[in-house]
Amino acid sequence: MTEPQIIRGPWPHPVKSGSRIDLEVDRSTLLKRRWRGTAKDGSEFGFDLETPLADGTVFFATEETHYVLAQKAEPVLQVVLHDPTQAAHVAWSLGNLHFPIQVKPDLIVVADDPAIRLYLERDHVKFVATTGVFHPIKAAGHHHDHSHGHGH
């Protein structure tokens, strides 16, 4: 068995033409800096990263192929938006509950979670349960610490 190729960051060179080989990975793994994965062609990779890589990132290439991170679909809830006021209320409420959201032009997407379902049903917000690749908004600005004084 050969040692896996160690990946330290995104592929630093422009990718020439050639076949694309995906390495499918779930969203929680993409948030990590150290992990292992196997691409569709059986090639093994170890990831030892400064910062996590995103869905769609080319992380390794040869003359013939390039390897791309492909985030797996997961259960999500889609909230169809009817007007800006409803959109703002739902987004604010979910954010206030510390649930990550993805905002699209006509809907808000959240991970399918029993607490979110309960909130949406209680507030009579219509949603559709489905599967999809979930790309939540990353917090801008500063890191928000929720330790509430533990050890500070």
Contacts in CASP RR format, 6 or more apart in sequence:
PFRMAT RR
TARGET T0000
AUTHOR 0000-0000-0000
METHOD contacts of the structure
MODEL  1
MTEPQIIRGPWPHPVKSGSRIDLEVDRSTLLKRRWRGTAKDGSEFGFDLE
TPLADGTVFFATEETHYVLAQKAEPVLQVVLHDPTQAAHVAWSLGNLHFP
IQVKPDLIVVADDPAIRLYLERDHVKFVATTGVFHPIKAAGHHHDHSHGH
GH
2 44 0 8 1.000
4 36 0 8 1.000
4 37 0 8 1.000
4 44 0 8 1.000
4 45 0 8 1.000
4 46 0 8 1.000
5 43 0 8 1.000
5 44 0 8 1.000
5 45 0 8 1.000
5 46 0 8 1.000
5 60 0 8 1.000
6 45 0 8 1.000
6 46 0 8 1.000
6 47 0 8 1.000
6 48 0 8 1.000
7 45 0 8 1.000
7 46 0 8 1.000
7 47 0 8 1.000
7 48 0 8 1.000
7 49 0 8 1.000
7 59 0 8 1.000
7 60 0 8 1.000
8 48 0 8 1.000
8 49 0 8 1.000
8 50 0 8 1.000
9 49 0 8 1.000
9 50 0 8 1.000
9 53 0 8 1.000
9 59 0 8 1.000
10 53 0 8 1.000
10 57 0 8 1.000
10 58 0 8 1.000
10 59 0 8 1.000
11 57 0 8 1.000
11 58 0 8 1.000
11 59 0 8 1.000
11 60 0 8 1.000
11 61 0 8 1.000
11 66 0 8 1.000
13 61 0 8 1.000
15 58 0 8 1.000
15 61 0 8 1.000
15 66 0 8 1.000
16 61 0 8 1.000
16 63 0 8 1.000
18 64 0 8 1.000
18 65 0 8 1.000
18 66 0 8 1.000
19 64 0 8 1.000
19 65 0 8 1.000
19 66 0 8 1.000
20 65 0 8 1.000
20 66 0 8 1.000
20 67 0 8 1.000
20 68 0 8 1.000
21 39 0 8 1.000
21 40 0 8 1.000
21 41 0 8 1.000
21 43 0 8 1.000
21 65 0 8 1.000
21 66 0 8 1.000
21 67 0 8 1.000
21 68 0 8 1.000
22 39 0 8 1.000
22 40 0 8 1.000
22 67 0 8 1.000
22 68 0 8 1.000
22 69 0 8 1.000
22 70 0 8 1.000
23 37 0 8 1.000
23 38 0 8 1.000
23 39 0 8 1.000
23 40 0 8 1.000
23 45 0 8 1.000
23 59 0 8 1.000
23 67 0 8 1.000
23 68 0 8 1.000
23 69 0 8 1.000
23 70 0 8 1.000
24 40 0 8 1.000
24 70 0 8 1.000
24 71 0 8 1.000
24 72 0 8 1.000
25 35 0 8 1.000
25 37 0 8 1.000
25 69 0 8 1.000
25 70 0 8 1.000
25 71 0 8 1.000
25 72 0 8 1.000
26 71 0 8 1.000
26 72 0 8 1.000
26 74 0 8 1.000
27 71 0 8 1.000
27 72 0 8 1.000
27 74 0 8 1.000
27 134 0 8 1.000
29 35 0 8 1.000
30 52 0 8 1.000
30 53 0 8 1.000
30 54 0 8 1.000
30 55 0 8 1.000
30 69 0 8 1.000
30 71 0 8 1.000
31 52 0 8 1.000
32 47 0 8 1.000
32 52 0 8 1.000
33 47 0 8 1.000
33 48 0 8 1.000
33 49 0 8 1.000
33 50 0 8 1.000
33 51 0 8 1.000
33 52 0 8 1.000
34 47 0 8 1.000
34 48 0 8 1.000
34 49 0 8 1.000
35 46 0 8 1.000
35 47 0 8 1.000
36 44 0 8 1.000
36 45 0 8 1.000
36 46 0 8 1.000
36 47 0 8 1.000
37 44 0 8 1.000
37 45 0 8 1.000
37 46 0 8 1.000
37 47 0 8 1.000
38 44 0 8 1.000
38 45 0 8 1.000
39 45 0 8 1.000
39 67 0 8 1.000
41 65 0 8 1.000
43 67 0 8 1.000
45 59 0 8 1.000
45 60 0 8 1.000
45 67 0 8 1.000
47 53 0 8 1.000
47 59 0 8 1.000
53 59 0 8 1.000
53 69 0 8 1.000
54 69 0 8 1.000
55 69 0 8 1.000
55 70 0 8 1.000
55 71 0 8 1.000
55 133 0 8 1.000
55 135 0 8 1.000
56 68 0 8 1.000
56 69 0 8 1.000
56 70 0 8 1.000
56 71 0 8 1.000
57 68 0 8 1.000
57 69 0 8 1.000
58 66 0 8 1.000
58 67 0 8 1.000
58 68 0 8 1.000
59 67 0 8 1.000
59 68 0 8 1.000
59 69 0 8 1.000
60 66 0 8 1.000
60 67 0 8 1.000
61 67 0 8 1.000
71 133 0 8 1.000
71 134 0 8 1.000
71 135 0 8 1.000
72 133 0 8 1.000
73 131 0 8 1.000
73 132 0 8 1.000
73 133 0 8 1.000
74 111 0 8 1.000
74 112 0 8 1.000
74 131 0 8 1.000
74 132 0 8 1.000
74 133 0 8 1.000
74 134 0 8 1.000
75 111 0 8 1.000
75 112 0 8 1.000
75 129 0 8 1.000
75 130 0 8 1.000
75 131 0 8 1.000
76 109 0 8 1.000
76 110 0 8 1.000
76 111 0 8 1.000
76 112 0 8 1.000
76 129 0 8 1.000
76 130 0 8 1.000
76 131 0 8 1.000
76 132 0 8 1.000
76 134 0 8 1.000
77 109 0 8 1.000
77 110 0 8 1.000
77 111 0 8 1.000
77 112 0 8 1.000
77 116 0 8 1.000
77 117 0 8 1.000
77 120 0 8 1.000
77 127 0 8 1.000
77 128 0 8 1.000
77 129 0 8 1.000
77 130 0 8 1.000
78 107 0 8 1.000
78 108 0 8 1.000
78 109 0 8 1.000
78 127 0 8 1.000
78 128 0 8 1.000
78 130 0 8 1.000
79 90 0 8 1.000
79 107 0 8 1.000
79 108 0 8 1.000
79 109 0 8 1.000
79 110 0 8 1.000
79 120 0 8 1.000
79 125 0 8 1.000
79 126 0 8 1.000
79 127 0 8 1.000
80 106 0 8 1.000
80 107 0 8 1.000
80 126 0 8 1.000
80 127 0 8 1.000
80 128 0 8 1.000
81 87 0 8 1.000
81 90 0 8 1.000
81 106 0 8 1.000
81 107 0 8 1.000
81 108 0 8 1.000
86 125 0 8 1.000
87 108 0 8 1.000
90 108 0 8 1.000
90 125 0 8 1.000
91 101 0 8 1.000
91 103 0 8 1.000
91 108 0 8 1.000
93 119 0 8 1.000
93 123 0 8 1.000
94 101 0 8 1.000
94 108 0 8 1.000
94 110 0 8 1.000
94 116 0 8 1.000
94 119 0 8 1.000
95 101 0 8 1.000
97 115 0 8 1.000
97 116 0 8 1.000
97 119 0 8 1.000
98 146 0 8 1.000
99 110 0 8 1.000
99 111 0 8 1.000
99 113 0 8 1.000
99 115 0 8 1.000
99 116 0 8 1.000
100 110 0 8 1.000
100 111 0 8 1.000
100 136 0 8 1.000
100 137 0 8 1.000
101 108 0 8 1.000
101 109 0 8 1.000
101 110 0 8 1.000
101 136 0 8 1.000
101 137 0 8 1.000
102 108 0 8 1.000
102 109 0 8 1.000
102 110 0 8 1.000
102 134 0 8 1.000
102 135 0 8 1.000
102 136 0 8 1.000
102 137 0 8 1.000
103 109 0 8 1.000
103 137 0 8 1.000
109 132 0 8 1.000
109 134 0 8 1.000
110 116 0 8 1.000
111 134 0 8 1.000
111 136 0 8 1.000
112 129 0 8 1.000
117 127 0 8 1.000
119 125 0 8 1.000
120 126 0 8 1.000
120 127 0 8 1.000
END
